[in-house]
Amino acid sequence: MKTALDPTPFHHPHSLLEFPKAPVRVHQHLKIGDGDVNWDEFFGGLKEVAFLDQENTVMVSSVFAEDGKAEEVSRYQLETMKQYVQKVSL
């Protein structure tokens, strides 16, 4: 079994092992809506600090948990981010 300190690669490059009672918080890069992030609050915060008001703002989505569906998930992420930006900009 691999541990977090093992320098050799995991079988899958994005595998995470969670150890019972480990004093760490494991995070994964899931698509919007699949995790425990409050996206209304997140995008509202971006609006509140004027991040969304800047002409040169860049947003990036990194989803690792959707092997084999990268294009589908990328399109979903883009559309969902656009919807949230529009929602908080009204």
Gaussian input, Z-matrix of N, CA and C with variables (Angstrom, degrees):
# hf/3-21g

backbone

0 1
 N
 C     1     B1
 C     2     B2     1     A1
 N     3     B3     2     A2     1     D1
 C     4     B4     3     A3     2     D2
 C     5     B5     4     A4     3     D3
 N     6     B6     5     A5     4     D4
 C     7     B7     6     A6     5     D5
 C     8     B8     7     A7     6     D6
 N     9     B9     8     A8     7     D7
 C    10    B10     9     A9     8     D8
 C    11    B11    10    A10     9     D9
 N    12    B12    11    A11    10    D10
 C    13    B13    12    A12    11    D11
 C    14    B14    13    A13    12    D12
 N    15    B15    14    A14    13    D13
 C    16    B16    15    A15    14    D14
 C    17    B17    16    A16    15    D15
 N    18    B18    17    A17    16    D16
 C    19    B19    18    A18    17    D17
 C    20    B20    19    A19    18    D18
 N    21    B21    20    A20    19    D19
 C    22    B22    21    A21    20    D20
 C    23    B23    22    A22    21    D21
 N    24    B24    23    A23    22    D22
 C    25    B25    24    A24    23    D23
 C    26    B26    25    A25    24    D24
 N    27    B27    26    A26    25    D25
 C    28    B28    27    A27    26    D26
 C    29    B29    28    A28    27    D27
 N    30    B30    29    A29    28    D28
 C    31    B31    30    A30    29    D29
 C    32    B32    31    A31    30    D30
 N    33    B33    32    A32    31    D31
 C    34    B34    33    A33    32    D32
 C    35    B35    34    A34    33    D33
 N    36    B36    35    A35    34    D34
 C    37    B37    36    A36    35    D35
 C    38    B38    37    A37    36    D36
 N    39    B39    38    A38    37    D37
 C    40    B40    39    A39    38    D38
 C    41    B41    40    A40    39    D39
 N    42    B42    41    A41    40    D40
 C    43    B43    42    A42    41    D41
 C    44    B44    43    A43    42    D42
 N    45    B45    44    A44    43    D43
 C    46    B46    45    A45    44    D44
 C    47    B47    46    A46    45    D45
 N    48    B48    47    A47    46    D46
 C    49    B49    48    A48    47    D47
 C    50    B50    49    A49    48    D48
 N    51    B51    50    A50    49    D49
 C    52    B52    51    A51    50    D50
 C    53    B53    52    A52    51    D51
 N    54    B54    53    A53    52    D52
 C    55    B55    54    A54    53    D53
 C    56    B56    55    A55    54    D54
 N    57    B57    56    A56    55    D55
 C    58    B58    57    A57    56    D56
 C    59    B59    58    A58    57    D57
 N    60    B60    59    A59    58    D58
 C    61    B61    60    A60    59    D59
 C    62    B62    61    A61    60    D60
 N    63    B63    62    A62    61    D61
 C    64    B64    63    A63    62    D62
 C    65    B65    64    A64    63    D63
 N    66    B66    65    A65    64    D64
 C    67    B67    66    A66    65    D65
 C    68    B68    67    A67    66    D66
 N    69    B69    68    A68    67    D67
 C    70    B70    69    A69    68    D68
 C    71    B71    70    A70    69    D69
 N    72    B72    71    A71    70    D70
 C    73    B73    72    A72    71    D71
 C    74    B74    73    A73    72    D72
 N    75    B75    74    A74    73    D73
 C    76    B76    75    A75    74    D74
 C    77    B77    76    A76    75    D75
 N    78    B78    77    A77    76    D76
 C    79    B79    78    A78    77    D77
 C    80    B80    79    A79    78    D78
 N    81    B81    80    A80    79    D79
 C    82    B82    81    A81    80    D80
 C    83    B83    82    A82    81    D81
 N    84    B84    83    A83    82    D82
 C    85    B85    84    A84    83    D83
 C    86    B86    85    A85    84    D84
 N    87    B87    86    A86    85    D85
 C    88    B88    87    A87    86    D86
 C    89    B89    88    A88    87    D87
 N    90    B90    89    A89    88    D88
 C    91    B91    90    A90    89    D89
 C    92    B92    91    A91    90    D90
 N    93    B93    92    A92    91    D91
 C    94    B94    93    A93    92    D92
 C    95    B95    94    A94    93    D93
 N    96    B96    95    A95    94    D94
 C    97    B97    96    A96    95    D95
 C    98    B98    97    A97    96    D96
 N    99    B99    98    A98    97    D97
 C   100   B100    99    A99    98    D98
 C   101   B101   100   A100    99    D99
 N   102   B102   101   A101   100   D100
 C   103   B103   102   A102   101   D101
 C   104   B104   103   A103   102   D102
 N   105   B105   104   A104   103   D103
 C   106   B106   105   A105   104   D104
 C   107   B107   106   A106   105   D105
 N   108   B108   107   A107   106   D106
 C   109   B109   108   A108   107   D107
 C   110   B110   109   A109   108   D108
 N   111   B111   110   A110   109   D109
 C   112   B112   111   A111   110   D110
 C   113   B113   112   A112   111   D111
 N   114   B114   113   A113   112   D112
 C   115   B115   114   A114   113   D113
 C   116   B116   115   A115   114   D114
 N   117   B117   116   A116   115   D115
 C   118   B118   117   A117   116   D116
 C   119   B119   118   A118   117   D117
 N   120   B120   119   A119   118   D118
 C   121   B121   120   A120   119   D119
 C   122   B122   121   A121   120   D120
 N   123   B123   122   A122   121   D121
 C   124   B124   123   A123   122   D122
 C   125   B125   124   A124   123   D123
 N   126   B126   125   A125   124   D124
 C   127   B127   126   A126   125   D125
 C   128   B128   127   A127   126   D126
 N   129   B129   128   A128   127   D127
 C   130   B130   129   A129   128   D128
 C   131   B131   130   A130   129   D129
 N   132   B132   131   A131   130   D130
 C   133   B133   132   A132   131   D131
 C   134   B134   133   A133   132   D132
 N   135   B135   134   A134   133   D133
 C   136   B136   135   A135   134   D134
 C   137   B137   136   A136   135   D135
 N   138   B138   137   A137   136   D136
 C   139   B139   138   A138   137   D137
 C   140   B140   139   A139   138   D138
 N   141   B141   140   A140   139   D139
 C   142   B142   141   A141   140   D140
 C   143   B143   142   A142   141   D141
 N   144   B144   143   A143   142   D142
 C   145   B145   144   A144   143   D143
 C   146   B146   145   A145   144   D144
 N   147   B147   146   A146   145   D145
 C   148   B148   147   A147   146   D146
 C   149   B149   148   A148   147   D147
 N   150   B150   149   A149   148   D148
 C   151   B151   150   A150   149   D149
 C   152   B152   151   A151   150   D150
 N   153   B153   152   A152   151   D151
 C   154   B154   153   A153   152   D152
 C   155   B155   154   A154   153   D153
 N   156   B156   155   A155   154   D154
 C   157   B157   156   A156   155   D155
 C   158   B158   157   A157   156   D156
 N   159   B159   158   A158   157   D157
 C   160   B160   159   A159   158   D158
 C   161   B161   160   A160   159   D159
 N   162   B162   161   A161   160   D160
 C   163   B163   162   A162   161   D161
 C   164   B164   163   A163   162   D162
 N   165   B165   164   A164   163   D163
 C   166   B166   165   A165   164   D164
 C   167   B167   166   A166   165   D165
 N   168   B168   167   A167   166   D166
 C   169   B169   168   A168   167   D167
 C   170   B170   169   A169   168   D168
 N   171   B171   170   A170   169   D169
 C   172   B172   171   A171   170   D170
 C   173   B173   172   A172   171   D171
 N   174   B174   173   A173   172   D172
 C   175   B175   174   A174   173   D173
 C   176   B176   175   A175   174   D174
 N   177   B177   176   A176   175   D175
 C   178   B178   177   A177   176   D176
 C   179   B179   178   A178   177   D177
 N   180   B180   179   A179   178   D178
 C   181   B181   180   A180   179   D179
 C   182   B182   181   A181   180   D180
 N   183   B183   182   A182   181   D181
 C   184   B184   183   A183   182   D182
 C   185   B185   184   A184   183   D183
 N   186   B186   185   A185   184   D184
 C   187   B187   186   A186   185   D185
 C   188   B188   187   A187   186   D186
 N   189   B189   188   A188   187   D187
 C   190   B190   189   A189   188   D188
 C   191   B191   190   A190   189   D189
 N   192   B192   191   A191   190   D190
 C   193   B193   192   A192   191   D191
 C   194   B194   193   A193   192   D192
 N   195   B195   194   A194   193   D193
 C   196   B196   195   A195   194   D194
 C   197   B197   196   A196   195   D195
 N   198   B198   197   A197   196   D196
 C   199   B199   198   A198   197   D197
 C   200   B200   199   A199   198   D198
 N   201   B201   200   A200   199   D199
 C   202   B202   201   A201   200   D200
 C   203   B203   202   A202   201   D201
 N   204   B204   203   A203   202   D202
 C   205   B205   204   A204   203   D203
 C   206   B206   205   A205   204   D204
 N   207   B207   206   A206   205   D205
 C   208   B208   207   A207   206   D206
 C   209   B209   208   A208   207   D207
 N   210   B210   209   A209   208   D208
 C   211   B211   210   A210   209   D209
 C   212   B212   211   A211   210   D210
 N   213   B213   212   A212   211   D211
 C   214   B214   213   A213   212   D212
 C   215   B215   214   A214   213   D213
 N   216   B216   215   A215   214   D214
 C   217   B217   216   A216   215   D215
 C   218   B218   217   A217   216   D216
 N   219   B219   218   A218   217   D217
 C   220   B220   219   A219   218   D218
 C   221   B221   220   A220   219   D219
 N   222   B222   221   A221   220   D220
 C   223   B223   222   A222   221   D221
 C   224   B224   223   A223   222   D222
 N   225   B225   224   A224   223   D223
 C   226   B226   225   A225   224   D224
 C   227   B227   226   A226   225   D225
 N   228   B228   227   A227   226   D226
 C   229   B229   228   A228   227   D227
 C   230   B230   229   A229   228   D228
 N   231   B231   230   A230   229   D229
 C   232   B232   231   A231   230   D230
 C   233   B233   232   A232   231   D231
 N   234   B234   233   A233   232   D232
 C   235   B235   234   A234   233   D233
 C   236   B236   235   A235   234   D234
 N   237   B237   236   A236   235   D235
 C   238   B238   237   A237   236   D236
 C   239   B239   238   A238   237   D237
 N   240   B240   239   A239   238   D238
 C   241   B241   240   A240   239   D239
 C   242   B242   241   A241   240   D240
 N   243   B243   242   A242   241   D241
 C   244   B244   243   A243   242   D242
 C   245   B245   244   A244   243   D243
 N   246   B246   245   A245   244   D244
 C   247   B247   246   A246   245   D245
 C   248   B248   247   A247   246   D246
 N   249   B249   248   A248   247   D247
 C   250   B250   249   A249   248   D248
 C   251   B251   250   A250   249   D249
 N   252   B252   251   A251   250   D250
 C   253   B253   252   A252   251   D251
 C   254   B254   253   A253   252   D252
 N   255   B255   254   A254   253   D253
 C   256   B256   255   A255   254   D254
 C   257   B257   256   A256   255   D255
 N   258   B258   257   A257   256   D256
 C   259   B259   258   A258   257   D257
 C   260   B260   259   A259   258   D258
 N   261   B261   260   A260   259   D259
 C   262   B262   261   A261   260   D260
 C   263   B263   262   A262   261   D261
 N   264   B264   263   A263   262   D262
 C   265   B265   264   A264   263   D263
 C   266   B266   265   A265   264   D264
 N   267   B267   266   A266   265   D265
 C   268   B268   267   A267   266   D266
 C   269   B269   268   A268   267   D267

   B1=1.4544
   B2=1.5187
   B3=1.3085
   B4=1.4592
   B5=1.5221
   B6=1.2948
   B7=1.4583
   B8=1.5299
   B9=1.2868
   B10=1.4574
   B11=1.5315
   B12=1.3257
   B13=1.4568
   B14=1.5213
   B15=1.3051
   B16=1.4563
   B17=1.5281
   B18=1.3515
   B19=1.4635
   B20=1.5279
   B21=1.3217
   B22=1.4615
   B23=1.5165
   B24=1.3307
   B25=1.4671
   B26=1.5271
   B27=1.3194
   B28=1.4450
   B29=1.5195
   B30=1.3280
   B31=1.4637
   B32=1.5222
   B33=1.3046
   B34=1.4586
   B35=1.5192
   B36=1.3183
   B37=1.4724
   B38=1.5178
   B39=1.3156
   B40=1.4616
   B41=1.5262
   B42=1.3158
   B43=1.4565
   B44=1.5236
   B45=1.3038
   B46=1.4539
   B47=1.5138
   B48=1.2951
   B49=1.4488
   B50=1.5149
   B51=1.3051
   B52=1.4518
   B53=1.5231
   B54=1.3046
   B55=1.4426
   B56=1.5167
   B57=1.3204
   B58=1.4687
   B59=1.5270
   B60=1.3096
   B61=1.4636
   B62=1.5243
   B63=1.3152
   B64=1.4685
   B65=1.5239
   B66=1.3256
   B67=1.4690
   B68=1.5311
   B69=1.3242
   B70=1.4622
   B71=1.5123
   B72=1.3105
   B73=1.4537
   B74=1.5212
   B75=1.3087
   B76=1.4547
   B77=1.5213
   B78=1.3204
   B79=1.4653
   B80=1.5251
   B81=1.3024
   B82=1.4474
   B83=1.5119
   B84=1.3024
   B85=1.4553
   B86=1.5209
   B87=1.3210
   B88=1.4564
   B89=1.5180
   B90=1.3298
   B91=1.4613
   B92=1.5259
   B93=1.3143
   B94=1.4601
   B95=1.5245
   B96=1.3219
   B97=1.4555
   B98=1.5132
   B99=1.3357
   B100=1.4629
   B101=1.5220
   B102=1.2990
   B103=1.4624
   B104=1.5100
   B105=1.3177
   B106=1.4657
   B107=1.5349
   B108=1.3292
   B109=1.4643
   B110=1.5264
   B111=1.3134
   B112=1.4610
   B113=1.5318
   B114=1.3222
   B115=1.4618
   B116=1.5233
   B117=1.3157
   B118=1.4619
   B119=1.5248
   B120=1.3135
   B121=1.4643
   B122=1.5308
   B123=1.3222
   B124=1.4654
   B125=1.5273
   B126=1.3281
   B127=1.4578
   B128=1.5297
   B129=1.3203
   B130=1.4572
   B131=1.5201
   B132=1.3276
   B133=1.4654
   B134=1.5134
   B135=1.3380
   B136=1.4657
   B137=1.5243
   B138=1.3185
   B139=1.4667
   B140=1.5359
   B141=1.3043
   B142=1.4681
   B143=1.5197
   B144=1.3259
   B145=1.4741
   B146=1.5280
   B147=1.3305
   B148=1.4687
   B149=1.5263
   B150=1.3078
   B151=1.4666
   B152=1.5226
   B153=1.3111
   B154=1.4610
   B155=1.5253
   B156=1.3252
   B157=1.4612
   B158=1.5198
   B159=1.3042
   B160=1.4549
   B161=1.5245
   B162=1.3048
   B163=1.4606
   B164=1.5287
   B165=1.3210
   B166=1.4620
   B167=1.5336
   B168=1.3148
   B169=1.4647
   B170=1.5245
   B171=1.3172
   B172=1.4550
   B173=1.5299
   B174=1.3196
   B175=1.4679
   B176=1.5237
   B177=1.3163
   B178=1.4585
   B179=1.5187
   B180=1.3103
   B181=1.4529
   B182=1.5179
   B183=1.3215
   B184=1.4652
   B185=1.5180
   B186=1.3165
   B187=1.4651
   B188=1.5246
   B189=1.3194
   B190=1.4564
   B191=1.5287
   B192=1.3108
   B193=1.4625
   B194=1.5219
   B195=1.3016
   B196=1.4610
   B197=1.5211
   B198=1.3153
   B199=1.4568
   B200=1.5203
   B201=1.2967
   B202=1.4533
   B203=1.5110
   B204=1.3373
   B205=1.4657
   B206=1.5200
   B207=1.3174
   B208=1.4628
   B209=1.5239
   B210=1.3252
   B211=1.4640
   B212=1.5258
   B213=1.3122
   B214=1.4750
   B215=1.5224
   B216=1.3203
   B217=1.4636
   B218=1.5230
   B219=1.3128
   B220=1.4671
   B221=1.5220
   B222=1.3289
   B223=1.4647
   B224=1.5356
   B225=1.3381
   B226=1.4682
   B227=1.5267
   B228=1.3285
   B229=1.4580
   B230=1.5280
   B231=1.3291
   B232=1.4553
   B233=1.5211
   B234=1.3137
   B235=1.4621
   B236=1.5300
   B237=1.3089
   B238=1.4639
   B239=1.5286
   B240=1.3243
   B241=1.4661
   B242=1.5246
   B243=1.3247
   B244=1.4695
   B245=1.5259
   B246=1.3292
   B247=1.4660
   B248=1.5224
   B249=1.3238
   B250=1.4646
   B251=1.5273
   B252=1.3264
   B253=1.4619
   B254=1.5257
   B255=1.3300
   B256=1.4618
   B257=1.5316
   B258=1.3313
   B259=1.4627
   B260=1.5359
   B261=1.3371
   B262=1.4668
   B263=1.5231
   B264=1.3216
   B265=1.4626
   B266=1.5189
   B267=1.3207
   B268=1.4716
   B269=1.5135
   A1=108.86
   A2=116.01
   A3=121.45
   A4=109.61
   A5=115.48
   A6=121.18
   A7=107.91
   A8=115.75
   A9=120.57
   A10=112.16
   A11=117.37
   A12=121.05
   A13=113.00
   A14=118.37
   A15=122.63
   A16=108.83
   A17=119.07
   A18=120.56
   A19=114.49
   A20=118.40
   A21=119.41
   A22=109.28
   A23=117.47
   A24=119.95
   A25=112.98
   A26=114.95
   A27=120.92
   A28=108.41
   A29=116.70
   A30=121.32
   A31=109.93
   A32=117.01
   A33=122.98
   A34=106.67
   A35=118.55
   A36=119.63
   A37=115.48
   A38=118.39
   A39=119.62
   A40=111.47
   A41=117.31
   A42=120.90
   A43=109.97
   A44=115.62
   A45=121.79
   A46=108.19
   A47=116.16
   A48=120.28
   A49=108.00
   A50=115.53
   A51=119.70
   A52=107.72
   A53=115.79
   A54=121.02
   A55=109.45
   A56=117.29
   A57=119.27
   A58=111.44
   A59=115.40
   A60=123.32
   A61=113.60
   A62=117.74
   A63=120.61
   A64=108.95
   A65=117.81
   A66=120.80
   A67=112.37
   A68=116.84
   A69=121.48
   A70=109.39
   A71=115.27
   A72=119.91
   A73=107.15
   A74=115.77
   A75=120.84
   A76=108.02
   A77=116.05
   A78=118.63
   A79=109.20
   A80=114.72
   A81=121.34
   A82=108.70
   A83=116.22
   A84=122.16
   A85=108.54
   A86=116.27
   A87=122.92
   A88=109.71
   A89=115.80
   A90=118.04
   A91=109.54
   A92=115.08
   A93=121.16
   A94=109.67
   A95=114.94
   A96=121.00
   A97=114.47
   A98=117.91
   A99=120.41
   A100=113.82
   A101=118.49
   A102=121.13
   A103=111.71
   A104=115.45
   A105=119.83
   A106=112.48
   A107=117.36
   A108=121.98
   A109=109.39
   A110=115.74
   A111=120.96
   A112=106.56
   A113=115.95
   A114=121.00
   A115=112.77
   A116=118.62
   A117=120.05
   A118=109.60
   A119=116.22
   A120=121.16
   A121=111.03
   A122=116.19
   A123=120.84
   A124=111.37
   A125=116.74
   A126=119.80
   A127=111.80
   A128=117.01
   A129=120.38
   A130=111.13
   A131=116.13
   A132=120.79
   A133=112.27
   A134=116.20
   A135=119.45
   A136=110.57
   A137=115.86
   A138=120.60
   A139=110.45
   A140=115.59
   A141=121.23
   A142=112.74
   A143=117.32
   A144=120.23
   A145=111.97
   A146=116.58
   A147=124.32
   A148=113.74
   A149=117.78
   A150=120.98
   A151=110.96
   A152=116.70
   A153=121.14
   A154=112.70
   A155=117.25
   A156=121.27
   A157=112.95
   A158=117.51
   A159=121.45
   A160=110.45
   A161=116.04
   A162=121.36
   A163=112.46
   A164=117.76
   A165=121.57
   A166=113.69
   A167=117.71
   A168=121.69
   A169=110.71
   A170=115.84
   A171=122.33
   A172=108.41
   A173=116.71
   A174=121.73
   A175=107.76
   A176=116.09
   A177=121.56
   A178=109.11
   A179=115.60
   A180=121.50
   A181=108.69
   A182=117.14
   A183=122.19
   A184=108.88
   A185=116.41
   A186=121.92
   A187=107.95
   A188=116.69
   A189=120.72
   A190=112.95
   A191=118.36
   A192=120.81
   A193=113.96
   A194=118.40
   A195=120.75
   A196=111.59
   A197=116.95
   A198=120.93
   A199=110.97
   A200=115.92
   A201=120.85
   A202=114.60
   A203=117.11
   A204=120.65
   A205=110.96
   A206=117.28
   A207=121.14
   A208=112.80
   A209=117.14
   A210=118.69
   A211=110.84
   A212=116.80
   A213=121.17
   A214=110.91
   A215=116.69
   A216=120.99
   A217=110.73
   A218=117.81
   A219=120.54
   A220=110.87
   A221=116.34
   A222=120.27
   A223=110.67
   A224=116.14
   A225=121.01
   A226=110.27
   A227=116.65
   A228=121.02
   A229=110.76
   A230=116.90
   A231=120.66
   A232=111.02
   A233=116.75
   A234=120.41
   A235=111.15
   A236=117.02
   A237=121.27
   A238=110.99
   A239=117.02
   A240=119.75
   A241=110.48
   A242=117.09
   A243=120.40
   A244=110.78
   A245=116.76
   A246=120.60
   A247=111.48
   A248=117.17
   A249=120.22
   A250=111.41
   A251=117.51
   A252=121.01
   A253=109.48
   A254=116.76
   A255=120.73
   A256=110.10
   A257=116.69
   A258=121.66
   A259=111.70
   A260=116.80
   A261=118.57
   A262=112.21
   A263=117.02
   A264=120.75
   A265=113.08
   A266=117.53
   A267=121.11
   A268=111.46
   D1=138.54
   D2=178.75
   D3=-82.30
   D4=153.96
   D5=174.56
   D6=-122.04
   D7=169.85
   D8=-179.68
   D9=-63.47
   D10=-20.87
   D11=-178.20
   D12=-94.50
   D13=-4.72
   D14=-179.13
   D15=-72.98
   D16=119.69
   D17=-175.63
   D18=-77.58
   D19=-12.09
   D20=-179.83
   D21=-77.79
   D22=148.82
   D23=-175.98
   D24=-66.20
   D25=149.75
   D26=172.82
   D27=-71.00
   D28=161.64
   D29=177.18
   D30=-55.83
   D31=-42.55
   D32=178.10
   D33=-110.11
   D34=130.99
   D35=-173.20
   D36=-64.18
   D37=-14.85
   D38=-178.78
   D39=-118.50
   D40=22.77
   D41=179.24
   D42=-74.99
   D43=141.62
   D44=174.81
   D45=-125.05
   D46=135.65
   D47=175.10
   D48=-107.59
   D49=131.79
   D50=176.43
   D51=-106.46
   D52=127.62
   D53=-179.60
   D54=-100.13
   D55=131.38
   D56=179.90
   D57=-54.14
   D58=133.86
   D59=177.04
   D60=61.22
   D61=20.92
   D62=177.31
   D63=-69.96
   D64=139.08
   D65=-178.06
   D66=-81.51
   D67=42.67
   D68=179.42
   D69=-135.56
   D70=158.86
   D71=173.77
   D72=-108.07
   D73=120.91
   D74=179.86
   D75=-89.23
   D76=135.96
   D77=176.63
   D78=-124.72
   D79=153.89
   D80=176.56
   D81=-130.16
   D82=155.52
   D83=179.30
   D84=-95.61
   D85=90.63
   D86=-178.07
   D87=-99.72
   D88=164.26
   D89=176.98
   D90=-73.79
   D91=157.61
   D92=-177.80
   D93=-55.92
   D94=127.98
   D95=179.63
   D96=100.85
   D97=-15.09
   D98=-177.63
   D99=-94.91
   D100=-10.20
   D101=-178.49
   D102=-109.20
   D103=-155.25
   D104=-177.82
   D105=-110.53
   D106=19.68
   D107=178.01
   D108=-81.47
   D109=135.47
   D110=174.33
   D111=-85.85
   D112=97.77
   D113=-173.39
   D114=-70.90
   D115=-31.12
   D116=174.79
   D117=-60.57
   D118=-44.51
   D119=179.42
   D120=-67.75
   D121=-40.88
   D122=179.95
   D123=-60.47
   D124=-54.16
   D125=-179.05
   D126=-68.78
   D127=-32.41
   D128=173.95
   D129=-61.81
   D130=-38.57
   D131=176.78
   D132=-65.43
   D133=-39.10
   D134=176.90
   D135=-61.79
   D136=-40.07
   D137=178.24
   D138=-67.57
   D139=-42.27
   D140=-178.04
   D141=-59.29
   D142=-36.89
   D143=-179.54
   D144=-94.18
   D145=12.36
   D146=176.01
   D147=67.80
   D148=17.44
   D149=176.90
   D150=-60.83
   D151=-40.33
   D152=-176.98
   D153=-77.63
   D154=-11.25
   D155=-178.14
   D156=-88.81
   D157=-8.99
   D158=-177.43
   D159=-83.02
   D160=138.48
   D161=-178.49
   D162=-66.09
   D163=-30.22
   D164=-175.82
   D165=-102.42
   D166=21.72
   D167=-179.65
   D168=-65.56
   D169=137.88
   D170=177.71
   D171=-124.88
   D172=132.99
   D173=175.32
   D174=-119.54
   D175=140.27
   D176=-178.60
   D177=-127.47
   D178=140.55
   D179=177.10
   D180=-119.09
   D181=126.08
   D182=178.00
   D183=-121.94
   D184=104.29
   D185=-179.88
   D186=-112.62
   D187=121.75
   D188=-178.24
   D189=-106.89
   D190=-13.29
   D191=-169.87
   D192=-93.48
   D193=13.55
   D194=-174.85
   D195=-124.10
   D196=54.81
   D197=179.89
   D198=-56.64
   D199=139.23
   D200=177.43
   D201=83.96
   D202=-8.38
   D203=-179.38
   D204=-128.07
   D205=30.97
   D206=-173.38
   D207=-58.35
   D208=-45.61
   D209=-178.17
   D210=-66.78
   D211=-44.69
   D212=178.99
   D213=-59.81
   D214=-46.34
   D215=-178.67
   D216=-68.02
   D217=-37.69
   D218=178.35
   D219=-61.65
   D220=-43.22
   D221=178.62
   D222=-65.86
   D223=-39.76
   D224=177.26
   D225=-61.40
   D226=-47.02
   D227=-178.69
   D228=-60.75
   D229=-46.59
   D230=-179.59
   D231=-59.98
   D232=-48.42
   D233=-178.98
   D234=-64.23
   D235=-41.56
   D236=-179.14
   D237=-66.37
   D238=-41.76
   D239=177.71
   D240=-63.73
   D241=-41.79
   D242=177.42
   D243=-60.39
   D244=-41.68
   D245=179.49
   D246=-63.78
   D247=-43.29
   D248=178.44
   D249=-64.52
   D250=-42.41
   D251=179.07
   D252=-60.78
   D253=-44.97
   D254=179.33
   D255=-63.51
   D256=-42.18
   D257=-178.01
   D258=-60.31
   D259=-44.71
   D260=-176.66
   D261=-83.24
   D262=-9.01
   D263=-178.58
   D264=-94.61
   D265=-2.02
   D266=-179.18
   D267=-72.12

